[in-house]
Every structure is written in C-alpha cells, then in structure tokens.
C-alpha cells in the first residue's frame, strides 16, 4: 500500500488546477482547466493506480485518456 498523504493537495499551474485526494485508501485526482483554458474541457476525474511509491497510472478520465 502506498502512503498518499505526502501527495494530497492542490497544484496550480498556468491554465490548470490539479487536486489530489485520498478516498478510502485510493488516490483520486481532479484535473481542471482554468483561466483562459477553462472552456477546453469539463474537469477530469481520475482514479490513481499506484505503479510505484511515486508513480501512478490514471484511469477514468474518459476520452481524453482513451478511456482506461
């Protein structure tokens, strides 16, 4: 099991806000386009699957991520 606590939080970059949370021991991210990019897409809800202690694969992002 991966300790997600150090990774939980919000990161704001130009045009996007990425929020990482933990739900029942599973990582989850919301990738939101903001400012001038806000009309590119609805927020993407992504389940994070650990590959290693610091690397995750994302699923559930829809067509933007070719489904799974």
C-alpha contacts under 8 A as a table, 3 or more apart, distances in Angstrom:
res1	aa1	res2	aa2	distance
2	X	50	X	7.10
2	X	52	X	7.85
2	X	53	X	5.70
3	X	6	X	7.23
3	X	53	X	7.63
4	X	7	X	5.32
4	X	8	X	6.33
4	X	22	X	6.82
4	X	27	X	6.85
5	X	8	X	5.41
5	X	22	X	7.83
7	X	20	X	6.91
8	X	19	X	7.52
8	X	20	X	4.91
8	X	21	X	5.15
8	X	22	X	7.00
9	X	19	X	5.72
9	X	20	X	5.32
9	X	21	X	6.66
10	X	17	X	6.92
10	X	18	X	5.64
10	X	19	X	4.30
10	X	20	X	6.34
11	X	17	X	5.77
11	X	18	X	5.21
11	X	19	X	6.41
12	X	16	X	6.03
12	X	17	X	4.43
12	X	18	X	6.39
13	X	16	X	5.34
13	X	17	X	6.22
15	X	33	X	5.63
15	X	34	X	4.97
15	X	35	X	5.75
15	X	36	X	6.52
15	X	37	X	5.44
15	X	38	X	7.41
16	X	31	X	6.90
16	X	32	X	5.44
16	X	33	X	4.43
16	X	34	X	5.30
16	X	35	X	7.98
16	X	37	X	7.63
17	X	30	X	7.97
17	X	31	X	6.01
17	X	32	X	5.18
17	X	33	X	6.51
17	X	34	X	6.94
18	X	29	X	6.70
18	X	30	X	5.68
18	X	31	X	4.63
18	X	32	X	6.32
19	X	29	X	5.44
19	X	30	X	5.20
19	X	31	X	6.68
20	X	27	X	7.01
20	X	28	X	5.68
20	X	29	X	4.40
20	X	30	X	6.65
21	X	27	X	5.95
21	X	28	X	5.28
21	X	29	X	6.29
22	X	25	X	5.92
22	X	26	X	5.45
22	X	27	X	4.66
22	X	28	X	5.95
23	X	26	X	5.13
23	X	27	X	6.31
23	X	28	X	6.90
26	X	47	X	7.64
26	X	48	X	7.05
26	X	49	X	7.71
27	X	47	X	6.13
27	X	48	X	4.83
27	X	49	X	7.05
28	X	45	X	7.41
28	X	46	X	5.73
28	X	47	X	4.57
28	X	48	X	5.33
29	X	45	X	6.05
29	X	46	X	5.05
29	X	47	X	6.38
29	X	48	X	6.96
30	X	43	X	6.40
30	X	44	X	5.55
30	X	45	X	4.81
30	X	46	X	6.17
31	X	43	X	5.58
31	X	44	X	5.05
31	X	45	X	6.73
31	X	46	X	7.75
32	X	38	X	7.63
32	X	41	X	7.91
32	X	42	X	7.08
32	X	43	X	4.44
32	X	44	X	6.46
33	X	37	X	5.42
33	X	38	X	4.58
33	X	39	X	7.34
33	X	40	X	6.78
33	X	41	X	6.77
33	X	42	X	7.55
33	X	43	X	6.75
34	X	37	X	5.30
34	X	38	X	4.14
34	X	39	X	7.94
35	X	38	X	5.46
36	X	39	X	7.63
37	X	40	X	5.59
38	X	41	X	6.91
39	X	42	X	7.54
41	X	44	X	7.84
44	X	61	X	5.43
44	X	62	X	7.72
45	X	60	X	6.47
45	X	61	X	5.64
46	X	58	X	5.66
46	X	59	X	5.46
46	X	60	X	5.09
46	X	61	X	5.15
47	X	58	X	5.54
47	X	59	X	5.21
47	X	60	X	6.07
48	X	56	X	5.74
48	X	57	X	5.73
48	X	58	X	4.79
48	X	59	X	6.66
49	X	56	X	5.27
49	X	57	X	5.09
49	X	58	X	6.21
49	X	59	X	7.62
50	X	53	X	6.83
50	X	54	X	7.64
50	X	55	X	6.14
50	X	56	X	4.42
50	X	57	X	6.41
51	X	54	X	7.72
51	X	55	X	5.36
51	X	56	X	5.15
51	X	57	X	6.60
52	X	55	X	5.07
52	X	56	X	6.92
58	X	61	X	7.37
58	X	68	X	7.72
59	X	62	X	7.98
59	X	65	X	7.51
59	X	67	X	7.09
59	X	68	X	4.84
60	X	65	X	7.78
60	X	67	X	6.24
60	X	68	X	5.87
61	X	64	X	6.20
61	X	65	X	5.43
61	X	66	X	7.86
61	X	67	X	6.29
61	X	68	X	7.36
62	X	65	X	5.69
62	X	66	X	6.30
62	X	67	X	4.44
62	X	68	X	7.32
63	X	66	X	4.59
63	X	67	X	5.11
64	X	67	X	7.24
65	X	68	X	6.76
